[in-house]
Amino acid sequence: YRRQRQMCKETDPQQAGYKFEEELAELIELNGYDVIKTGKSNDGGVDIIATKIDEVGQKVTYIIQCKKQSNPVDRTVVDSILGAQKRYQGSIAVVASAYSGFTRGAQEVAEKFGVRLWGESEIENLKRNVTRKRNITHRRSINEKNVEHADARKSSRKFVGYFIILAIILACAYFFGTEQIHNYVMNLEDQI
Protein backbone atom coordinates (compact mmCIF):
# COMPACT_ATOMS: atom_id res chain seq x y z
CA TYR A 1 0.00 0.00 0.00
CA ARG A 2 2.76 2.47 0.91
CA ARG A 3 4.62 1.53 -2.23
CA GLN A 4 1.49 2.17 -4.33
CA ARG A 5 1.02 5.59 -2.74
CA GLN A 6 4.68 6.40 -3.27
CA MET A 7 4.44 5.31 -6.93
CA CYS A 8 1.40 7.56 -7.31
CA LYS A 9 3.45 10.54 -6.12
CA GLU A 10 6.45 9.68 -8.29
CA THR A 11 4.56 9.43 -11.57
CA ASP A 12 2.54 11.96 -13.54
CA PRO A 13 -0.79 12.27 -11.65
CA GLN A 14 -2.83 12.23 -14.87
CA GLN A 15 -1.04 9.11 -16.14
CA ALA A 16 -1.43 7.47 -12.73
CA GLY A 17 -5.18 8.17 -12.90
CA TYR A 18 -5.46 6.59 -16.36
CA LYS A 19 -3.50 3.58 -15.17
CA PHE A 20 -5.85 3.19 -12.20
CA GLU A 21 -8.84 3.34 -14.59
CA GLU A 22 -7.26 0.66 -16.79
CA GLU A 23 -6.50 -1.61 -13.86
CA LEU A 24 -9.97 -1.21 -12.35
CA ALA A 25 -11.68 -1.79 -15.72
CA GLU A 26 -9.69 -5.00 -16.17
CA LEU A 27 -10.52 -6.14 -12.64
CA ILE A 28 -14.24 -5.50 -13.17
CA GLU A 29 -14.12 -7.35 -16.48
CA LEU A 30 -12.44 -10.32 -14.78
CA ASN A 31 -15.40 -10.31 -12.38
CA GLY A 32 -17.70 -11.09 -15.30
CA TYR A 33 -18.85 -7.66 -16.47
CA ASP A 34 -18.87 -6.20 -19.96
CA VAL A 35 -16.81 -3.03 -19.63
CA ILE A 36 -16.82 0.17 -21.68
CA LYS A 37 -14.26 2.85 -20.92
CA THR A 38 -15.42 6.34 -21.76
CA GLY A 39 -13.11 8.82 -23.47
CA LYS A 40 -10.52 10.66 -21.43
CA SER A 41 -12.22 13.98 -22.00
CA ASN A 42 -15.91 14.79 -21.91
CA ASP A 43 -16.64 11.67 -19.90
CA GLY A 44 -19.40 13.49 -18.03
CA GLY A 45 -18.18 12.15 -14.70
CA VAL A 46 -18.11 8.51 -15.83
CA ASP A 47 -14.88 6.64 -16.54
CA ILE A 48 -16.21 3.06 -16.73
CA ILE A 49 -19.58 1.59 -17.62
CA ALA A 50 -19.89 -2.03 -16.49
CA THR A 51 -22.89 -4.21 -17.32
CA LYS A 52 -23.86 -7.76 -16.51
CA ILE A 53 -26.98 -9.93 -16.56
CA ASP A 54 -27.51 -11.10 -12.98
CA GLU A 55 -28.72 -14.49 -11.69
CA VAL A 56 -32.40 -13.62 -12.22
CA GLY A 57 -31.91 -12.27 -15.74
CA GLN A 58 -31.87 -8.55 -14.90
CA LYS A 59 -29.37 -6.20 -16.49
CA VAL A 60 -27.18 -4.50 -13.90
CA THR A 61 -25.23 -1.38 -14.90
CA TYR A 62 -22.55 0.33 -12.87
CA ILE A 63 -21.28 3.79 -13.81
CA ILE A 64 -17.93 4.37 -12.18
CA GLN A 65 -15.83 7.47 -11.62
CA CYS A 66 -12.20 6.63 -10.79
CA LYS A 67 -10.05 8.91 -8.67
CA LYS A 68 -6.39 8.41 -7.92
CA GLN A 69 -5.23 11.43 -5.99
CA SER A 70 -3.30 12.24 -2.87
CA ASN A 71 -6.19 14.04 -1.08
CA PRO A 72 -9.42 12.35 -0.02
CA VAL A 73 -12.18 12.48 -2.65
CA ASP A 74 -14.65 15.27 -1.85
CA ARG A 75 -18.39 15.65 -2.40
CA THR A 76 -18.01 17.39 -5.78
CA VAL A 77 -17.00 14.04 -7.29
CA VAL A 78 -20.05 12.37 -5.74
CA ASP A 79 -22.23 15.21 -7.07
CA SER A 80 -20.68 14.68 -10.50
CA ILE A 81 -21.51 10.97 -10.60
CA LEU A 82 -25.05 11.75 -9.41
CA GLY A 83 -25.44 14.11 -12.38
CA ALA A 84 -24.17 11.40 -14.71
CA GLN A 85 -26.54 8.85 -13.20
CA LYS A 86 -29.49 10.81 -14.61
CA ARG A 87 -28.22 9.96 -18.12
CA TYR A 88 -27.94 6.26 -17.25
CA GLN A 89 -31.39 5.43 -15.85
CA GLY A 90 -31.41 2.48 -13.45
CA SER A 91 -27.64 2.46 -13.05
CA ILE A 92 -25.68 2.08 -9.85
CA ALA A 93 -23.31 5.01 -9.29
CA VAL A 94 -19.83 4.31 -7.91
CA VAL A 95 -16.85 6.47 -7.01
CA ALA A 96 -13.65 4.41 -6.75
CA SER A 97 -10.58 5.65 -4.91
CA ALA A 98 -8.26 3.01 -3.53
CA TYR A 99 -5.55 5.39 -2.45
CA SER A 100 -6.88 8.43 -0.63
CA GLY A 101 -10.29 7.64 0.83
CA PHE A 102 -13.30 9.98 0.99
CA THR A 103 -14.13 13.13 2.92
CA ARG A 104 -16.95 13.13 5.42
CA GLY A 105 -19.01 15.32 3.07
CA ALA A 106 -18.54 12.84 0.22
CA GLN A 107 -19.60 9.98 2.49
CA GLU A 108 -22.72 11.83 3.66
CA VAL A 109 -23.87 12.69 0.13
CA ALA A 110 -23.11 9.17 -1.07
CA GLU A 111 -25.12 7.63 1.74
CA LYS A 112 -28.04 10.00 1.19
CA PHE A 113 -28.31 9.28 -2.55
CA GLY A 114 -27.14 5.67 -2.67
CA VAL A 115 -23.80 6.21 -4.36
CA ARG A 116 -21.35 3.43 -3.63
CA LEU A 117 -17.87 4.41 -2.50
CA TRP A 118 -15.23 1.85 -3.38
CA GLY A 119 -12.14 2.28 -1.31
CA GLU A 120 -9.19 0.00 -0.81
CA SER A 121 -11.19 -2.80 0.86
CA GLU A 122 -13.85 -2.94 -1.91
CA ILE A 123 -11.19 -3.13 -4.60
CA GLU A 124 -9.38 -5.85 -2.63
CA ASN A 125 -12.69 -7.76 -2.55
CA LEU A 126 -12.86 -7.56 -6.35
CA LYS A 127 -9.33 -8.98 -6.50
CA ARG A 128 -10.24 -11.80 -4.09
CA ASN A 129 -13.32 -12.64 -6.20
CA VAL A 130 -11.12 -12.99 -9.28
CA THR A 131 -8.68 -15.21 -7.40
CA ARG A 132 -11.52 -17.32 -6.01
CA LYS A 133 -13.11 -17.70 -9.47
CA ARG A 134 -9.77 -18.70 -10.95
CA ASN A 135 -9.23 -21.27 -8.20
CA ILE A 136 -12.74 -22.68 -8.68
CA THR A 137 -12.20 -22.88 -12.44
CA HIS A 138 -8.81 -24.52 -11.88
CA ARG A 139 -10.30 -27.05 -9.42
CA ARG A 140 -13.20 -27.70 -11.80
CA SER A 141 -10.83 -28.39 -14.69
CA ILE A 142 -8.73 -30.71 -12.50
CA ASN A 143 -11.89 -32.53 -11.38
CA GLU A 144 -13.08 -32.82 -14.97
CA LYS A 145 -9.71 -34.28 -15.97
CA ASN A 146 -9.90 -36.73 -13.06
CA VAL A 147 -13.40 -37.79 -14.15
CA GLU A 148 -12.18 -38.23 -17.73
CA HIS A 149 -9.27 -40.37 -16.49
CA ALA A 150 -11.61 -42.41 -14.27
CA ASP A 151 -14.00 -42.93 -17.20
CA ALA A 152 -11.09 -44.00 -19.39
CA ARG A 153 -9.86 -46.44 -16.72
CA LYS A 154 -13.39 -47.81 -16.28
CA SER A 155 -13.76 -48.28 -20.06
CA SER A 156 -10.36 -49.92 -20.19
CA ARG A 157 -11.33 -52.33 -17.38
CA LYS A 158 -14.59 -53.17 -19.16
CA PHE A 159 -12.71 -53.90 -22.35
CA VAL A 160 -10.23 -56.13 -20.53
CA GLY A 161 -13.11 -57.92 -18.77
CA TYR A 162 -14.93 -58.57 -22.04
CA PHE A 163 -11.69 -59.70 -23.62
CA ILE A 164 -11.07 -62.19 -20.80
CA ILE A 165 -14.63 -63.56 -21.07
CA LEU A 166 -14.26 -63.90 -24.83
CA ALA A 167 -10.89 -65.64 -24.36
CA ILE A 168 -12.47 -68.10 -21.88
CA ILE A 169 -15.35 -68.82 -24.25
CA LEU A 170 -12.98 -69.40 -27.15
CA ALA A 171 -10.75 -71.65 -25.02
CA CYS A 172 -13.77 -73.66 -23.88
CA ALA A 173 -15.00 -73.95 -27.46
CA TYR A 174 -11.59 -75.17 -28.53
CA PHE A 175 -11.33 -77.82 -25.78
CA PHE A 176 -14.95 -78.87 -25.31
CA GLY A 177 -16.57 -78.06 -28.63
CA THR A 178 -19.26 -75.52 -29.38
CA GLU A 179 -22.18 -77.89 -28.64
CA GLN A 180 -21.29 -78.22 -24.94
CA ILE A 181 -20.82 -74.45 -24.58
CA HIS A 182 -24.20 -73.84 -26.23
CA ASN A 183 -25.86 -76.28 -23.75
CA TYR A 184 -24.10 -74.62 -20.80
CA VAL A 185 -25.24 -71.14 -21.88
CA MET A 186 -28.82 -72.40 -22.31
CA ASN A 187 -28.74 -73.91 -18.80
CA LEU A 188 -27.54 -70.56 -17.43
CA GLU A 189 -30.40 -68.73 -19.15
CA ASP A 190 -32.91 -71.15 -17.63
CA GLN A 191 -31.51 -70.56 -14.15
CA ILE A 192 -31.67 -66.79 -14.50
N, C-alpha and C positions, 0 to 999 in steps of 0.2 A: 504494500500500500504506500509506504513512504517513497519507495523507488518510483512508483507510478506518479505520485505527486511531484517528485523531483523532476521526472522526465517531462511532465507537463510544463514546468517552469522553464526547462532548458530549451524546449522547442518553440517554434512559432505558434502562438496561441490559436490562430485561425486554422493552421494545419493540424494541430492537436485536436481541435474540435471536429474537423472532418474525419480524422482517424477514429475518434470515439464514435461518430455516427456510423462509419463503416463497420467497426467491430460490433456495435450493438445491432445493426441491421443483420449481420451474419449470424449473430447469436439468436436473434428472434427467428430467423429463417430456419436455423437448426432445430428450433423448438416447434417446427411444423407450420409456420405461417408463410403465406405469400407476401413478399415484401416489395414495396415500391419506395425508392428514395426520391424525394422531391429535389428540384434544382437547388443549387447553392444560394441563388438569389431569388427573391420573390417567392419564398416558400410559404409565406403567409402564416408563419409560426409553426409549420409542420415540417419535420425533417424526414420522418418515416411513416408510411402507411402500411400497416400489417393486417392482413385478413386471413380468416380461417373459418371453415365450417365446423361447428362444435359437435358434440356427441349426439345432440338431438336434432341436428340438421339446420341449425340457425347460423347465419353468417355473423361473425364477430369481427368488428373493425376497430383497431387501435390507431389513433393518430398520436404521434410521439414527437416531442420537441426535445432535442438533446442539448445539454449544456455541459461543457468542460471548461471550468473557470476556477480561479483561485478563491473567489469570494462566494459565499452561499447564494443560491439562486433566490431572487426576490419575487415579490408578488406580480411584477409586471410581466414576467415570463408566464406565470399561471394565467393572468388576464389574457395574454396573447393566445394561448392554447384554447382558452374558452371562446375567444372570438373565432378561431379556426373551426372549433367544434360545430358552430352554426352551419358551416358549409358542408360538413360531413354528418348529416343527420343519423342519429342512432349510434354514433361512434363513442368509443371510450377514450377520453383525453388523458395523456400521460406526459409528465415532464421527467426526464431522466438526467440525473447528475450523480455519477458515482464518486466524484472526487471532492465536492465542496459542501454538500448538504443543502438545506433549504432554510430560509429565514422563517421566523415565527409568522410573519404576515403571509408568506407564501403558503405555509401549512394551514393557516386559518382559512384562506380563500379556497384552497384545494379541498379541504374538508367540507366547507359549505356547499361547493358546487360539484363535488364528486370527481374531482381531478385526482388521478393517481400519481403519487410522487415515488419514483423509483430511485432509491439511493443505492449505496454500495451493497446492502444486504439483498435487495430485490434482484440486482444484477447477478449477484453470486448465486441466488436461487435459479436463475435462468441457466447459468453455467452448470449447476448440479443436475438440473433436468436433462441437459444435453448429455452429460456423463452417464446418468442413469439410463437414458434411452439407448445410448451406445452399448452399455453393459448388457441391457436386456436383449438387444439385437444380437450381440455377440454370443450370449448364452443361448438364445434361440437357435442361432445358426449351428452352434456346437451340438445342441440337443437334436436338431434335425439331422446333422451328420451322424450322430450316434444311432438314431433311429434307422437311417439308411443302412448303416453298417450292420445293425441287428437284423434288419430285414434281409440283407444280403446273406448273412450267416444262416438265418433260418431257411432261406431258399436253398442254400448250399447243402444244409443238413437234409432237407427234404429230398433233394436230388440224390444224395448219397444213399439215403434210406431206400428210395425207389430202385436205385441201381442194385443195392444189395438184395432186395426182394426179387428183382428180375434175375439176378445171378443165381439165387437159390432155386428159383423155378426152372431155369435152364439146366442147372446141374441135376435137379431131380428128374427132369425130362430125359436127360442124357442117360442117367443110371437106371431109372425105373420105367421109362417109356411114358408117352403122353397119355395113354389110356388110364393108367393108375392116378396120374395127377388130376385128370378130368374128374374121376370118381371122387377123389379126396376133396376137390373144390366143391363138388355138388353136395357132399356130406356136410361140409362147412356151411353152405347156404341153407341147408335144411335145419341145422342147429341154430342158426341166427334167426 
